[in-house]
Amino acid sequence: MSAADLVTIDFHGDELLAVQDERGVWVPLKRPCEALGLDDSKQAARLKTKAWATTAVMAAVGADGKNREMFCLHIDSLPMWLATVDASRVSDVVREKLERYQVECAAVLRDHFVRKVTRDRLQERLDEFLLERASTHRVTWKEKLVLAMARLYGHRFEGGRHPRWMAGVQERIYRIVWGDDVYEACKARNPSPRFDSNHHQFAKHPELLDQDLEIAHVLAVTSVTVEEFWARLEWHFKRTPMQTGFQLPVARKRADAAE
């Protein structure tokens, strides 16, 4: 095996000696262990037992021109190794910097996995509720709901095409019923909805949306103020957006009638 030349790479502001071949960049372990005050032979033995560590013994030409075999760690494994080093065992000179780096590693791992879970859950919701492409247009927003909202807002509406002010109301109801994440996904697929191309056409089970909008209607006709309507709607859907059932609003309606 011919010896490769040692080169320097920048790693978080520090220069590290490295060897590069067709498999990538490799860091000889001896130099960073010396900087940390660690025994490189013990660290090499530890790394050989770790599934995440990619190691190799490589020949390299040092600064003195001599050919040496060096235990190397692949650059992809270097951050994990540094994150698992016991900071209490390193030299005082570099301990603070290592601890700062390990805090940064923990934050990066957290963000990666939390965002992945969030993305996976969102995708599950999208798969459950939404079509990839909009379905054939049909009327979902019943005139009676528009009339009820007009009463709450004090607008005049005598039927016909939905008034302009209703667009903001519709968006807010969609956001509460579907959840912001699903609504934003619909908006991304259909950024400029028109009369014959609306967000609700992406619902995989339109009957669920029909029933949820029926709940919105019951709440609208049994609320005295706009603020009461939005508070009751958010309370009903805040736990599980896109749910069906009339128990809560109907019970409230009966209680209001009894009063």
C-alpha positions as CSV (number, residue, x, y, z in Angstrom):
1,M,0.0,0.0,0.0
2,S,1.5,3.4,-1.0
3,A,1.6,6.1,1.6
4,A,-0.7,9.1,1.2
5,D,0.3,12.6,2.1
6,L,-1.0,14.2,5.3
7,V,-3.1,17.4,4.7
8,T,-4.8,19.8,7.0
9,I,-8.5,20.4,7.2
10,D,-10.5,23.0,9.1
11,F,-12.8,21.5,11.8
12,H,-14.7,24.0,13.8
13,G,-11.9,26.5,13.6
14,D,-9.2,24.0,14.4
15,E,-6.7,22.6,11.9
16,L,-6.6,18.8,11.9
17,L,-4.2,16.5,10.0
18,A,-6.1,14.2,7.6
19,V,-5.6,11.6,4.9
20,Q,-7.9,11.4,1.9
21,D,-8.6,8.5,-0.4
22,E,-11.5,7.2,-2.5
23,R,-13.5,6.5,0.6
24,G,-13.3,10.0,2.0
25,V,-11.3,11.9,4.6
26,W,-9.6,10.2,7.5
27,V,-8.2,11.8,10.7
28,P,-5.2,10.1,12.4
29,L,-6.3,9.7,16.0
30,K,-2.9,10.4,17.6
31,R,-2.9,14.2,17.1
32,P,-6.4,15.0,18.5
33,C,-5.8,12.6,21.4
34,E,-2.6,14.5,22.3
35,A,-4.5,17.8,22.2
36,L,-7.1,16.4,24.5
37,G,-4.7,14.7,26.8
38,L,-6.0,11.2,26.0
39,D,-4.3,7.9,25.5
40,D,-4.6,7.3,21.7
41,S,-4.2,3.5,22.1
42,K,-7.0,3.3,24.6
43,Q,-9.2,5.4,22.4
44,A,-8.5,3.3,19.4
45,A,-9.4,0.2,21.3
46,R,-12.7,1.8,22.4
47,L,-13.5,3.0,18.9
48,K,-13.0,-0.6,17.5
49,T,-16.0,-1.7,19.6
50,K,-18.4,1.0,18.4
51,A,-20.8,0.3,15.6
52,W,-21.0,4.0,14.6
53,A,-17.2,4.3,14.3
54,T,-15.5,3.8,10.9
55,T,-11.8,3.2,11.4
56,A,-8.8,2.1,9.4
57,V,-5.1,1.7,9.7
58,M,-3.5,3.8,6.9
59,A,0.0,4.6,5.8
60,A,0.8,8.3,5.6
61,V,3.8,10.5,5.0
62,G,4.3,12.8,8.0
63,A,5.8,16.3,8.0
64,D,9.2,14.8,8.5
65,G,8.9,12.8,5.3
66,K,8.8,9.5,7.0
67,N,6.2,6.8,6.2
68,R,4.1,5.7,9.1
69,E,1.0,3.5,9.7
70,M,-1.6,5.5,11.6
71,F,-4.9,4.5,13.2
72,C,-7.5,6.8,11.6
73,L,-11.1,7.7,12.2
74,H,-13.3,8.6,9.2
75,I,-14.3,12.3,9.3
76,D,-18.0,11.2,9.5
77,S,-17.4,9.5,12.8
78,L,-15.2,12.3,14.3
79,P,-18.2,14.4,15.7
80,M,-19.7,11.3,17.4
81,W,-16.4,10.4,19.0
82,L,-15.9,13.9,20.3
83,A,-19.4,13.9,21.6
84,T,-18.8,10.7,23.6
85,V,-15.5,11.7,25.1
86,D,-15.7,12.1,28.9
87,A,-14.9,15.8,29.3
88,S,-13.7,15.3,32.9
89,R,-10.8,13.2,31.5
90,V,-9.4,15.7,29.1
91,S,-6.8,18.4,29.7
92,D,-8.0,21.6,31.4
93,V,-6.8,23.7,28.4
94,V,-9.4,22.2,26.0
95,R,-12.2,21.0,28.4
96,E,-14.3,24.1,28.1
97,K,-14.2,24.0,24.3
98,L,-15.0,20.3,24.2
99,E,-18.0,20.8,26.5
100,R,-19.3,23.7,24.3
101,Y,-18.9,21.4,21.3
102,Q,-20.8,18.6,23.0
103,V,-23.7,20.9,23.9
104,E,-23.8,21.9,20.3
105,C,-23.8,18.2,19.2
106,A,-26.7,17.5,21.6
107,A,-28.7,20.4,20.1
108,V,-28.1,19.2,16.5
109,L,-29.2,15.7,17.4
110,R,-32.3,17.0,19.1
111,D,-33.2,19.2,16.2
112,H,-32.6,16.4,13.7
113,F,-34.8,13.8,15.4
114,V,-37.5,16.1,16.7
115,R,-37.9,17.6,13.2
116,K,-38.0,14.1,11.7
117,V,-40.7,13.0,14.0
118,T,-42.6,16.2,13.3
119,R,-42.2,15.7,9.5
120,D,-43.3,12.0,9.8
121,R,-46.4,12.9,11.9
122,L,-47.3,15.7,9.5
123,Q,-47.0,13.3,6.5
124,E,-49.2,10.8,8.3
125,R,-51.9,13.5,8.8
126,L,-51.6,14.5,5.1
127,D,-51.9,11.0,4.0
128,E,-54.9,10.5,6.2
129,F,-56.8,13.6,5.3
130,L,-55.7,14.9,1.9
131,L,-55.6,13.9,-1.7
132,E,-52.6,14.5,-3.8
133,R,-54.7,16.4,-6.3
134,A,-57.9,18.3,-5.8
135,S,-61.2,16.4,-6.4
136,T,-64.1,17.7,-8.5
137,H,-65.6,20.9,-7.2
138,R,-68.7,20.6,-5.0
139,V,-70.3,23.1,-2.6
140,T,-69.0,22.6,0.9
141,W,-69.6,26.0,2.4
142,K,-73.4,26.0,3.0
143,E,-75.2,29.3,2.8
144,K,-76.6,28.9,6.3
145,L,-73.0,29.0,7.7
146,V,-72.3,32.2,5.8
147,L,-75.6,33.7,7.1
148,A,-74.7,32.8,10.6
149,M,-71.3,34.4,10.4
150,A,-72.8,37.5,8.8
151,R,-75.1,37.8,11.8
152,L,-72.1,37.5,14.2
153,Y,-70.0,40.0,12.3
154,G,-72.9,42.4,11.6
155,H,-72.6,42.1,7.9
156,R,-75.4,42.2,5.4
157,F,-75.8,39.0,3.4
158,E,-78.9,38.0,1.5
159,G,-77.6,34.9,-0.2
160,G,-75.7,34.2,-3.4
161,R,-72.0,34.3,-3.9
162,H,-69.9,34.4,-0.8
163,P,-68.9,38.0,0.1
164,R,-65.2,39.0,0.2
165,W,-65.1,39.3,4.0
166,M,-65.9,35.6,4.2
167,A,-62.5,34.6,2.8
168,G,-60.7,35.5,6.1
169,V,-63.4,33.7,8.1
170,Q,-63.1,30.6,5.9
171,E,-59.3,30.5,6.3
172,R,-59.5,30.8,10.1
173,I,-62.1,28.0,10.3
174,Y,-60.1,25.8,8.0
175,R,-57.0,26.4,10.2
176,I,-58.9,25.4,13.4
177,V,-60.7,22.4,11.9
178,W,-57.8,21.0,9.9
179,G,-54.9,22.3,11.9
180,D,-52.3,24.9,10.7
181,D,-50.0,22.2,9.3
182,V,-52.6,20.6,7.0
183,Y,-54.0,24.0,5.9
184,E,-50.5,25.2,5.0
185,A,-50.0,22.0,3.0
186,C,-53.2,22.6,1.1
187,K,-52.2,26.2,0.5
188,A,-48.9,25.1,-0.9
189,R,-50.6,22.9,-3.4
190,N,-53.2,25.5,-4.3
191,P,-51.7,28.9,-3.5
192,S,-54.3,31.0,-5.5
193,P,-57.7,29.4,-4.9
194,R,-60.6,30.5,-7.1
195,F,-64.3,30.0,-7.0
196,D,-64.0,26.6,-8.7
197,S,-60.7,25.6,-7.0
198,N,-60.7,25.7,-3.3
199,H,-58.7,24.1,-0.4
200,H,-61.6,21.8,0.7
201,Q,-61.3,19.9,-2.6
202,F,-58.1,18.3,-1.3
203,A,-60.1,16.5,1.5
204,K,-59.8,12.7,1.1
205,H,-63.0,12.2,3.1
206,P,-65.2,15.3,2.3
207,E,-68.0,14.0,4.5
208,L,-65.8,14.5,7.6
209,L,-65.2,18.2,6.6
210,D,-69.0,18.5,6.0
211,Q,-69.7,17.3,9.5
212,D,-67.0,19.6,11.0
213,L,-68.4,22.6,9.2
214,E,-71.9,21.6,10.5
215,I,-70.4,21.9,14.0
216,A,-69.1,25.3,13.1
217,H,-72.6,26.3,12.0
218,V,-74.2,25.0,15.2
219,L,-71.6,27.0,17.2
220,A,-72.2,30.1,15.1
221,V,-76.0,30.1,15.6
222,T,-75.7,29.5,19.3
223,S,-73.0,32.1,20.0
224,V,-73.8,35.6,21.0
225,T,-70.6,37.3,20.0
226,V,-67.8,36.7,17.5
227,E,-65.3,36.2,20.3
228,E,-67.5,33.5,21.9
229,F,-67.8,31.7,18.5
230,W,-64.0,31.5,17.9
231,A,-63.3,30.5,21.5
232,R,-65.8,27.7,21.4
233,L,-64.6,26.5,18.0
234,E,-61.0,26.4,19.1
235,W,-61.9,24.6,22.3
236,H,-63.8,21.9,20.4
237,F,-61.0,21.3,17.8
238,K,-57.9,22.1,19.7
239,R,-57.1,18.5,20.7
240,T,-57.7,16.6,17.5
241,P,-58.4,18.6,14.4
242,M,-60.6,17.1,11.7
243,Q,-62.9,15.2,14.1
244,T,-66.5,14.3,13.6
245,G,-69.4,14.3,16.0
246,F,-71.9,16.8,17.3
247,Q,-72.1,15.9,21.0
248,L,-70.3,19.0,22.4
249,P,-72.0,21.7,20.3
250,V,-75.4,20.1,20.5
251,A,-75.2,19.8,24.2
252,R,-74.2,23.4,24.5
253,K,-77.1,24.4,22.2
254,R,-79.6,22.5,24.5
255,A,-78.0,24.1,27.6
256,D,-78.4,27.6,26.0
257,A,-82.1,26.8,25.1
258,A,-82.7,25.7,28.7
259,E,-81.4,29.0,30.0
